[in-house]
Amino acid sequence: MITLYGINNCDTIKKTRQWLEDKGLEYQFHNYRILGCSDELITCFLEQFSFQKLINTRGTTWRNLPESVKKSLSREDAIILMKEKPSIIKRPLINRGNQWILGFDLVQLARIK
């Protein structure tokens, strides 16, 4: 089963959901705003990707952080941010078994069939 992690109002998530549906792929959607982002889930993400790759530095959440936080972001700080503000996690984040995809990349998405 495919699990798509993100937030409902994200345009990239909407595009990813549409892509999955167009391909006839069933998936579960883990909405961070409703289901949260637990320590266990963040640990799982960090086993696949570095915290630097997981943090969405293009989004509003990042831009609204103080410069001092951005300049000195550590792994521990990133974990706290991901728990408190899961919209800071780059989207989409997709899992199918032991296969993980971070970001909307059609080449990688095509591999999850």
N, C-alpha and C positions, 0 to 999 in steps of 0.2 A: 504494500500500500504506500502511496505517496503522501507525504505530509508537507504542506506548505505553511510556512511560518510568516507572520506579518501582521499588518493592521488593515482594516477594511477600506479606509478612505485613501489608501496609497494608490496612485496611478499605476505604478509598476506592478503592484499586487493585482490590480484589476486586469492589467495586460497579461500577466502570468496566468491568472485564473481563466481568462478567455482562451489563451493558448492551450492550456490543459483540456478545457472543455471541447475546443475545436478538434483536438486529437483523440477525443473520446477516452481520456485517461481519468480514472476515478482518483479522488484525492480527499484528504481531510484537511481542513483549514484550522490552524492554531492561531487564533486572534489574540495577540498579546494584551490588548486592552481588556478583554473579557477573561482570558485564562491566565494572564500574567506570564512571567518569565522566571521560573524557579531556579534555585541554585543548581539543581540537577540538570536542568535544561541548558543553562549557561555553561556548565562544565562540559556537557556533551558538545556544544558548539565549539568550545575552546579546544577540544580534542581534535577537531577537524580543521579549524582556521585560527590564525593568530588574532589577538584582540585588535590589532591594527587593521586587519582586513574586515573584521566584523563591525567596526564602528563606521557608521555612515557620516562621513565628513562633508557631505554635500547638502544635508538636510537642515531644516529649520532648528531641530533640537540641538544639533552641533553648533550651529551659528549663534544660538542664544546662550551658549555656555561662556563663562568668563574666559578671557584669554589666558589667564594663569592656569586654569584647569586644562585647556587645550594643549598648552606648551609642556605641561608636566604629567600628562596622562600615563599612568602605569597600568599594569595588568589588573591590579587590585582595584584601582579607581574605575577602570573600564567595567569590571564585574559589577560594582556598585551602580554605575550609570545604567548598565543594561537591565538591572533589576528594577531600578527606580523609574527609568525612562526607556522602556523597550523600543520606542520608536527610533531610538538612536542606532538600532541594529540594522545593518544593510539589508535591503530587500531586493528580490525574494531570497529566502533561505529555504531550500527544498531538500527533503530526505526521502530516499527510497532504499530501504535496507541499509547496506553499507556505502551507498552512493550519496554524496552531498554536492549541492550546487549553491553557490552564493552569487547573486546578481543575475540580471536578465541577460542570458547569453544563449542565443538560438542554437549554436553548435552543441553546447553542453546540454541544453534542454532536450535536443533530439536524441540524446543518448539514454534518456530515462524511459524510453518506450517499454 
